[in-house]
Each structure stands twice: as structure tokens, then as C-alpha cells.
Amino acid sequence: MNQTTTPQIPLLSLKKQHERLSTELHQALSRVLDSGVYILGPEVKQFETEFAAALGAHHAVGVSSGTDALRIALEAVGVGPGDEVLVPSFTFVATATAVSALGARPRFVDIDPESMTMDPAAAARAAGPRTRALIPVHLFGQPADMDALGALARAKGLKIVEDCAQAHLCAYHGRTVGTIGDAGAFSFYPSKNLGAVGDAGAVTVADPALAETVRQLRNCGRETGGSAYSYARIGQNCRLDELQAAILRVKLKRLREWTESRRAVARRYIEGLAGLPLRLPDLGRSGSVHTFHLFVLRCERRDALAAHLTRHDIGNAVYYPVPVHRQKPYAAAQLPGESFPHTEEAARTALALPLYPELEPGEVDTVCRAVREFFK
């Protein structure tokens, strides 16, 4: 395959989604342009209300990106210079850099070998006297073990900031992620299950005072409802803009339908790949709901399988080939004796197959046939 061309079955296609929503999206953009209000106006306020309602959250505060959502949430719950925060070693680097941006230190924790989310036992071993918080990452749409991590947090007096960047409408024992810990951080990067057409994010909280702190931190520290030049704290400019909020409002109406479509695609993959020497995700562990931001399998011959799929014009990707604890900014800070065997195994074997709501059953079957051909 010519690597500069789009695969016949891409890993992700936003074009299909946007073509189907074209009229509504253009109407939303025109509504904002015609209003003359572009920052913290009615679109942001309405989106915050609608997104909170969709999750069952008390408060949602729109911010400029998922990374800013994490950083602001951590700062709001009290994380600061000299603190330690427990972070899974298998995640996108922003989970760690949000901690570092506050002058705190990420303390890396190995993952559960099945779910690839933070291992509660490893987290308990890593927690120390300077540990202030932990960040469960609901990776690829699979919820972390919030019962065990919540028990650890209560025992140690830790705050929980959920990284929900890949987990919109993901549920754990009947509760939507982002509503279980002290705060939830969401990303609306274009490729997410709910995506803007640029960077965008949100913080969810239950405590109204904490919600006000988040609003101040995202808007240069300004007091909500106060004078334009009245500042309660040191904040930054991390606001969600009206155009992105308007786009997100259009897409939010379809999020539940899209989630069910993703799960249907995943179910078809699981059935179509059964019996092969692969480790496949499941639809949900013991009462949880996996929302499949990505369909990630694990294969001992991962790189050869990826090359085979590429030759057959099938999109694929590796998440994440280099764990965060081995990235240059963090490798030198690794403590003696620390090891992350399950993270290393996932980094070596994980491979994502095409998955998006508009993926046709026949396309899923084509991918499954190609994978089966590889093992022949």
C-alpha cells in the first residue's frame, strides 16, 4: 500500500460522521457567528448543562482541552508543588504532564493485565507520605476498578481525579465515569467518542464550591458573576469557546446512539476473532460498560500483524509503544527496584483495529478475515 494514501478501511473516519451532520453543524456555526458572542456565552452554558445531564453529573465546566481539564481538576482538589500523584504507567503522556505542570511528581503504577487500567494493588504499594491524589485512567473506554481504588483513596486520604478522556458514557456498576471520584476530566479532541473540531475539554464535579474553583481557574482566576477585573485566585486562560461548544451540542445528541454502535462493532470483532491466539477486550467486566474509544487487542506477533493489515489496506495503530515511565522527561526519575511488567507487555503487544460508529458490518468482517489470514 502507498503509505501516503488513506486505507480502504481507515482506523477512524470523521468524514463520514461530519457528512451526515453537515447541515446541523453549519447551522450551529452560523448561529454562533451571527450572535457576535464567542467566549463563555450561551452555547458553552447550554453545553455544560446538557453534558452534565448526559452523565448524571452535578456540574460540568467547559475548558480548552482534555490536558487542561486534568491539570485544573488536580489543582482544584489541592495538588501542588512537592506532592505525588499516582498515575498508571500505560496511558497517554498528558496524564503525567498535567501533574508535572503543577510542580507535583507523577508516581507511576503498573496496570492490571486484563483491563490495562491502574492496578489497585500496585497503587497501594506506591502510595507514600507525599501522595496527594490518584488518577484512574479509563483506558480505551474500559473503566478502572473504582471500588478498590476508592477504598485505597479513603484509607490514605487521597483525592481521585478520573481521566475520562477516552471514556464518554463509560459506566462502572451503574455510575457514569467522571461522577465517581472527586473530579472527572474529559477530552473532546476530534477523534474522541464525543469530539469537537479542535481542542476542547470539560471537568465534572459534584461539589458546587469545587465547581466554582474550576470556573475561576479556567478564566484567569476571575470570580464568577463578579466584576470583570475581580480575581479570586491565580488562574489561566483555559476557556471552552462558543464555536466548539456549539459543535459539541450537535454531536452530544447522538452520543448514546454512537456508543451502542461502537459496542456492536466490538461485539462483531470479538465473535469474528474468537479462537485465534489473541487477547481480546470484553464488552464489560462485572457490571461495567466498555464504550470502546478504541478496539485494542494484544498479539505476541503484533508488529508482523500490523504490517500484514497495512498491506491489505486496513488501518491500525499502536497505543502506546513507549510507556510513560520510559519517556525522556520521566525515565531518569524512576525509583530503584521499580518495574512495570504488565505495562511493558501491553506496550509490546497492543494493536488497535478500525472502530467508529459508521463502520459497516461488512468492513468489520473484512478486517476479521484479514486477521485470520495472518494466522494461517
C-alpha positions in Angstrom: 0.0 0.0 0.0 1.1 3.6 -0.7 1.6 4.9 2.8 0.5 8.4 1.7 -3.0 7.2 0.8 -5.9 6.6 3.1 -6.5 2.9 3.8 -9.7 1.4 2.3 -10.8 0.7 5.8 -9.2 3.5 7.9 -8.6 3.3 11.7 -11.0 6.3 12.1 -13.2 8.3 9.7 -14.6 11.6 10.9 -15.5 12.5 7.3 -18.5 10.1 7.4 -19.7 11.5 10.7 -19.4 15.1 9.6 -21.1 14.4 6.2 -24.2 13.1 8.0 -24.3 16.0 10.3 -23.3 18.7 7.8 -26.5 20.7 7.8 -26.8 20.8 11.6 -23.1 21.6 12.1 -23.2 24.5 9.6 -26.3 25.8 11.3 -24.6 25.7 14.7 -21.6 27.6 13.4 -23.7 30.2 11.7 -25.7 30.7 14.9 -22.5 31.5 16.8 -21.1 33.7 14.1 -24.3 35.6 13.8 -24.6 36.1 17.6 -21.4 38.0 18.0 -20.7 36.2 21.3 -17.7 33.9 21.1 -16.3 33.3 24.6 -18.3 32.0 27.6 -21.6 32.7 26.1 -24.9 30.7 25.8 -23.5 27.8 23.8 -21.0 27.0 26.5 -23.5 27.3 29.2 -26.0 25.1 27.4 -23.4 22.5 26.6 -22.3 22.4 30.2 -25.9 21.8 31.3 -26.5 19.2 28.6 -23.3 17.3 29.1 -23.7 17.1 32.9 -27.3 15.8 32.4 -26.0 13.1 30.0 -23.5 11.9 32.6 -25.7 12.3 35.6 -23.1 14.8 36.9 -23.9 17.7 39.2 -21.7 20.2 37.4 -19.7 20.3 34.1 -17.3 23.1 33.3 -16.0 23.5 29.8 -12.3 24.1 29.3 -9.9 24.4 26.4 -8.6 20.8 26.2 -8.5 17.4 28.0 -5.0 18.2 29.3 -6.2 21.4 30.8 -9.1 19.6 32.3 -6.8 17.2 34.1 -4.5 20.0 35.3 -7.3 22.2 36.5 -9.1 19.4 38.2 -5.9 18.4 40.1 -5.2 22.0 41.1 -8.8 22.4 42.3 -8.6 19.3 44.6 -5.4 20.7 46.1 -2.5 19.1 44.3 0.6 21.4 44.2 4.4 21.6 44.3 6.0 18.7 46.1 3.0 16.4 46.1 3.0 13.0 44.5 0.1 11.7 42.3 -0.4 8.0 41.4 -0.5 7.7 37.6 -0.8 4.5 35.5 2.3 3.8 33.5 0.3 2.8 30.4 -1.6 5.9 29.3 -1.2 9.0 27.1 1.6 11.2 28.3 -0.8 14.1 29.2 -2.0 12.2 32.3 1.5 12.6 33.7 2.4 16.1 32.3 -0.8 17.6 33.9 0.7 16.5 37.2 4.2 17.9 36.4 2.7 21.2 35.3 1.6 21.8 38.9 5.1 21.1 40.3 4.0 17.8 41.5 5.5 14.4 40.7 3.8 11.5 38.9 4.4 8.2 40.7 3.9 5.6 38.1 1.9 2.5 38.8 1.6 -0.8 36.8 -1.6 -1.9 35.2 -4.0 -4.8 35.6 -3.0 -7.3 32.9 -6.6 -7.8 31.8 -8.2 -4.3 31.8 -4.9 -2.4 31.2 -6.2 0.1 33.8 -4.4 1.1 37.1 -3.8 -2.0 39.3 -5.1 -1.2 42.8 -2.6 -3.4 44.5 0.3 -1.7 42.7 -1.2 1.7 43.6 -1.4 0.7 47.3 2.3 -0.3 47.2 3.2 3.0 45.5 1.3 5.3 47.9 3.6 7.2 50.3 3.5 10.0 52.7 3.7 12.7 50.0 0.9 11.1 47.9 -2.0 13.5 47.5 -4.1 12.1 44.7 -4.5 9.3 42.2 -5.6 9.3 38.5 -7.5 6.3 37.4 -7.5 6.3 33.5 -10.5 4.6 32.0 -8.3 3.5 29.1 -9.8 2.9 25.6 -13.3 3.1 27.2 -12.7 0.4 29.9 -13.5 1.6 33.4 -10.9 1.2 36.1 -11.6 -0.7 39.3 -13.2 2.2 41.1 -14.3 0.2 44.1 -10.8 -0.9 45.0 -9.2 2.5 44.1 -11.9 4.3 46.0 -11.2 2.2 49.1 -7.5 3.0 48.8 -8.2 6.7 48.5 -10.4 6.7 51.6 -7.8 4.7 53.6 -5.0 7.0 52.6 -6.9 10.3 52.5 -6.3 10.8 48.7 -8.3 12.7 46.1 -9.4 10.9 42.9 -9.3 12.7 39.6 -10.7 10.4 36.9 -9.1 10.6 33.5 -12.2 10.1 31.2 -10.6 11.4 28.0 -11.4 8.1 26.3 -14.5 7.1 28.2 -17.6 9.2 27.4 -20.7 7.4 28.8 -18.5 4.6 30.2 -20.1 3.2 33.3 -18.9 1.3 36.4 -21.6 -0.6 38.4 -24.3 1.7 37.2 -22.4 5.0 37.7 -21.0 7.0 34.8 -17.3 7.6 35.0 -16.5 11.2 35.8 -19.1 11.1 38.6 -17.4 8.6 40.9 -14.2 10.4 42.1 -13.7 14.0 43.3 -13.5 15.2 39.7 -13.5 13.9 36.2 -11.5 15.2 33.3 -12.9 14.8 29.7 -11.3 15.5 26.3 -13.2 16.4 23.2 -10.2 16.1 20.9 -11.7 15.4 17.4 -11.0 11.7 17.4 -12.8 11.1 20.8 -16.2 9.4 21.1 -17.5 12.9 21.5 -15.2 15.2 19.5 -15.0 18.9 18.7 -13.4 20.2 15.6 -10.4 21.4 17.6 -9.2 21.1 21.2 -11.8 21.2 23.9 -12.5 19.5 27.3 -14.6 19.6 30.5 -14.2 19.0 34.2 -17.1 17.3 36.1 -17.6 17.6 39.8 -20.3 17.1 42.4 -19.3 19.8 45.0 -20.6 23.3 44.0 -17.7 25.0 45.7 -15.2 22.9 43.7 -17.1 23.7 40.5 -16.7 27.4 41.2 -12.9 26.9 41.8 -12.7 25.1 38.4 -14.6 28.0 36.7 -12.2 30.5 38.3 -9.1 28.5 37.3 -10.2 28.3 33.7 -10.8 32.0 33.4 -7.7 33.8 34.7 -8.9 33.4 38.3 -11.9 35.7 37.8 -14.8 35.4 40.2 -18.0 34.1 38.5 -20.6 36.9 38.4 -18.2 39.5 39.8 -16.5 42.4 38.3 -14.6 41.9 35.0 -11.5 42.8 37.0 -12.1 41.0 40.2 -9.9 38.0 40.6 -10.1 35.4 43.4 -7.0 33.3 42.6 -4.2 32.8 40.1 -5.7 31.1 37.1 -5.1 30.7 33.4 -6.9 31.3 30.1 -8.3 27.8 29.5 -11.9 28.5 28.3 -14.0 26.4 26.0 -15.1 28.7 23.1 -18.6 29.1 21.7 -17.9 27.5 18.3 -16.6 24.3 19.8 -19.5 24.2 22.3 -22.0 24.6 19.5 -20.4 21.7 17.6 -20.4 19.5 20.7 -24.1 20.2 21.4 -25.0 18.8 17.9 -22.9 15.7 18.5 -23.9 15.1 22.1 -27.5 14.3 20.9 -26.0 11.3 19.1 -23.5 10.1 21.7 -25.6 7.4 23.2 -26.5 6.0 19.8 -22.9 6.2 18.7 -21.8 4.4 21.8 -24.2 1.5 21.1 -22.8 1.3 17.6 -19.3 1.1 18.9 -20.2 -1.7 21.2 -21.9 -3.5 18.3 -18.7 -3.2 16.2 -16.7 -4.5 19.2 -19.1 -7.4 19.7 -18.7 -8.4 16.0 -14.9 -8.2 16.3 -15.0 -10.4 19.4 -17.1 -13.0 17.7 -15.2 -12.8 14.4 -11.8 -13.2 16.0 -12.7 -15.9 18.6 -10.3 -18.8 18.8 -7.3 -17.0 17.5 -4.1 -16.6 19.6 -5.1 -13.1 20.7 -6.1 -11.4 23.9 -9.4 -9.6 23.1 -11.2 -7.0 25.2 -14.6 -7.8 26.6 -17.8 -5.8 26.5 -17.7 -5.0 30.2 -16.3 -6.6 33.4 -18.7 -7.5 36.2 -21.3 -4.8 35.7 -19.2 -2.2 33.8 -19.9 -0.8 30.4 -16.9 -0.6 27.9 -17.5 2.2 25.4 -14.7 1.3 23.0 -13.0 4.5 22.1 -10.6 2.0 20.6 -10.7 -1.7 20.0 -7.3 -2.9 21.2 -6.3 -6.5 21.0 -3.0 -8.0 22.1 -0.8 -10.2 19.9 2.6 -11.7 20.5 3.4 -11.0 16.8 1.9 -7.5 17.0 4.3 -5.8 14.5 4.0 -8.5 11.9 0.2 -8.4 12.2 0.2 -4.6 11.8 2.3 -4.9 8.7 0.0 -7.6 7.3 -3.1 -5.4 7.9 -1.3 -2.3 6.3 -0.6 -4.4 3.2 -4.3 -5.2 3.0 -5.3 -1.5 3.2 -6.6 -1.8 6.7 -5.9 0.9 9.2 -4.3 0.0 12.5 -2.2 1.7 15.2 -0.1 1.0 18.3 -1.2 2.5 21.7 1.3 3.1 23.4 4.6 1.8 22.1 6.7 3.6 24.7 5.3 3.7 28.3 5.3 7.0 30.1 7.8 5.9 32.7 10.3 5.3 29.8 9.7 8.7 28.2 12.7 11.1 28.3 11.1 13.6 30.9 10.4 10.7 33.4 12.9 7.9 32.8 15.6 9.4 35.0 13.2 9.8 37.9 12.4 6.1 38.1 13.0 4.7 41.6 15.4 1.8 42.2 13.6 -1.5 42.0 10.5 -0.2 40.2 9.2 -2.4 37.5 6.1 -2.4 35.3 5.9 -5.8 33.7 2.2 -5.6 32.7 2.8 -2.2 31.2 5.8 -3.4 29.2 3.7 -6.4 27.9 0.9 -4.1 26.8 3.3 -1.7 25.0 4.8 -4.7 23.2 1.6 -6.4 22.1 -1.3 -3.9 21.9 -2.8 -3.1 18.5 -5.9 -1.1 17.6 -8.2 -2.1 14.8 -10.6 0.2 13.0 -13.6 1.2 15.1 -16.0 4.1 14.7 -19.9 4.2 14.7 -20.2 4.4 10.9 -18.1 1.2 10.4 -20.2 -1.2 8.3 -20.6 -4.9 9.4 -19.1 -6.0 6.1 -16.0 -3.9 6.8 -15.6 -5.5 10.2 -15.9 -8.9 8.6 -13.2 -7.9 6.1 -10.8 -6.9 8.9 -11.6 -10.2 10.7 -10.8 -12.2 7.5 -7.5 -10.4 7.1 -6.5 -11.2 10.7 -7.5 -14.8 10.3 -5.4 -15.0 7.1 -2.4 -13.8 9.0 -2.6 -16.7 11.4 -2.9 -19.3 8.6 
